Each structure stands twice: as structure tokens, then as C-alpha cells.
Amino acid sequence: MANELKPILLVDDSEFDVELTLEAFRENQLADDMFVLRDGEEALEYLYREGRFSGRSEGNPLLVLLDLKMPKVTGLELIRRVKKDPVLIKIPIVVLTTSKEEQDLQECYRLGANAYVVKPVNFPEFIIAARKIKDFWITLSQPPPGSVSGDYLRS
């Protein structure tokens, strides 16, 4: 288990957007490391190891890619709760959304999101955006403590 990669959570309720995102990250050799959750409530259960995730391994995900407009618990509420929790606060949250609303952008950063990325509308641009997310969040930046065991993907 030395070099165990913790997952990248993709939290999005749109089947189309999930498939598009997975395909873009597959083009960048990263889709196998993604774990898809369909709404903020499911993401909170995962993060707190509750419900069907009560038996999952300890540790935080490496990164959360988060849509904003979801049922049950919205992306904004998920950011609010994660960034108030001393155990979860270090998890990088990259908002990956179609919203270009200034209010959403400001509120995400006010709550503690680490980045705000508007999903490109055409697939070739989405592949480029996925590569840039991978290059920065996976290759260049150092992961927060508790998100990985050992050195991964850097060799």
C-alpha cells in the first residue's frame, strides 16, 4: 500500500457532464483515479465515511472536482461544510461548472474553493482544461497531508 493513490472525487449530478468529464480525463490518463458521486449529500457521506461508505479506507481524497447546481446538497453547501471541518479543510476543491455567474464565482471563493473552472463547451477545449487541471493539481502541486500514501504519479 505504499504509493496508494487516494481518489479524485467527481461530484456532479448530470450523467452527460460526468461522461464528458471522465472522457476528458481519460484522454489525460486520469479517469481511472476518479470516483464519481452524484450529489453533495453522497459526497458528504463519502467524506465522513457514513452510510454505504462507512467501510472505506481512512484518508481524504486528493482533490474534489465539484459541480455547483445539484439536488439535496448543493456544491456551495458542500464547500461551506468541508471548509469548516478541521479534518476536511485541506482537501482542494476545484469547482467545475457551467455557471459563469459572478455571484457563484464570488461565493465559491468566499467559502474557500481553491479554483473555479468554467467547463468548456466543446470537447477539444475540455480535454485541454482537463490536462491543465491534471498538470497543476496532480503533477505540480504538493498534495495535502492525508491525501496520499507515498509518492505517486510524480515519477
C-alpha positions in Angstrom: 0.0 0.0 0.0 3.0 2.3 0.0 2.2 4.5 -3.1 -1.6 4.2 -2.8 -3.3 6.9 -4.7 -6.3 8.4 -3.0 -9.2 9.1 -5.4 -10.2 12.3 -7.1 -13.8 12.8 -6.4 -16.0 14.0 -9.2 -19.3 15.3 -7.7 -21.8 16.0 -10.4 -25.5 15.0 -10.9 -25.5 15.3 -14.7 -24.9 12.0 -16.5 -23.8 13.8 -19.6 -21.4 16.1 -17.8 -20.0 13.1 -15.8 -19.3 11.1 -19.0 -17.8 14.2 -20.7 -15.6 14.9 -17.7 -14.5 11.2 -17.5 -13.7 11.1 -21.2 -11.7 14.3 -21.0 -9.7 13.0 -18.0 -9.3 9.6 -19.7 -7.6 11.4 -22.6 -5.2 12.7 -19.9 -4.7 9.3 -18.2 -6.5 10.3 -15.1 -10.1 8.8 -15.3 -9.1 5.6 -13.5 -8.3 7.6 -10.4 -11.7 9.3 -10.3 -14.6 8.3 -8.1 -18.0 9.6 -9.2 -20.6 10.8 -6.7 -24.0 12.1 -7.9 -24.8 14.9 -5.4 -23.4 16.8 -2.4 -25.2 14.6 0.1 -23.5 11.5 -1.3 -20.1 13.4 -1.2 -20.6 14.2 2.4 -21.3 10.6 3.2 -18.1 9.6 1.4 -16.0 12.3 3.2 -17.4 11.4 6.6 -17.3 7.7 6.0 -21.0 7.2 6.6 -23.8 5.1 5.1 -22.5 2.9 2.3 -19.1 4.5 2.7 -18.7 3.6 6.4 -16.2 0.8 5.5 -14.0 2.8 3.1 -10.3 3.4 4.0 -9.3 6.4 6.1 -7.9 9.4 4.4 -9.1 12.3 2.3 -9.4 12.4 -1.4 -6.6 14.0 -3.3 -8.9 16.5 -5.0 -12.7 17.3 -5.3 -14.0 18.3 -8.7 -17.3 19.9 -7.9 -20.4 21.0 -9.8 -22.5 23.7 -8.2 -26.1 23.1 -9.2 -27.0 19.7 -7.6 -30.0 18.3 -5.7 -30.1 17.5 -2.0 -26.8 19.3 -1.0 -25.6 22.0 -3.5 -22.0 22.5 -4.4 -21.9 25.7 -2.4 -23.2 24.0 0.7 -20.6 21.2 0.2 -17.8 23.8 0.1 -19.2 25.5 3.2 -19.2 22.3 5.2 -15.9 20.9 4.0 -14.1 24.2 4.7 -15.5 24.5 8.2 -14.3 21.0 9.2 -10.7 20.8 10.6 -10.2 17.3 9.1 -11.5 18.1 5.6 -10.4 21.7 5.2 -7.2 20.8 3.5 -8.9 19.0 0.6 -8.5 21.1 -2.6 -11.9 21.8 -4.1 -12.0 22.8 -7.8 -15.4 24.0 -8.9 -16.0 22.6 -12.4 -19.2 24.2 -13.6 -21.1 25.6 -16.5 -22.0 28.7 -14.4 -20.4 31.9 -15.4 -22.4 33.9 -12.9 -20.3 36.4 -11.0 -22.3 35.7 -7.8 -21.4 32.0 -8.0 -17.7 32.8 -8.6 -17.5 35.2 -5.6 -19.4 32.9 -3.3 -17.2 29.9 -4.1 -14.0 31.8 -3.3 -15.6 33.4 -0.2 -16.4 29.9 1.1 -12.9 28.6 0.4 -12.9 26.9 -3.0 -9.4 26.5 -4.3 -10.3 27.1 -8.0 -13.2 27.9 -10.2 -13.2 26.5 -13.8 -16.0 27.0 -16.3 -16.5 23.9 -18.3 -15.6 24.5 -21.9 -18.4 23.9 -24.3 -16.5 22.0 -26.9 -14.7 18.7 -26.2 -11.2 19.6 -27.6 -11.2 22.6 -25.2 -12.4 20.4 -22.4 -9.5 17.9 -23.0 -7.1 20.9 -22.7 -8.8 22.1 -19.5 -8.6 18.6 -18.0 -4.8 18.4 -18.9 -4.3 21.8 -17.2 -6.1 20.6 -14.1 -4.0 17.4 -14.0 -0.8 19.4 -14.7 -1.4 21.7 -11.8 -3.3 19.8 -9.2 -1.8 16.3 -9.7 1.7 16.9 -11.2 2.9 20.3 -9.9 1.2 21.0 -6.6 2.0 19.0 -3.5 -1.0 17.1 -2.1 -2.3 18.0 1.3 -1.3 15.7 4.2 -3.5 12.6 4.5 -4.5 12.5 0.8 -1.9 10.0 -0.3 0.5 7.4 1.0 3.9 7.8 -0.6 4.8 9.5 -3.8 2.5 8.8 -6.7 2.2 10.0 -10.3 5.3 12.1 -9.9 7.7 9.5 -11.3 
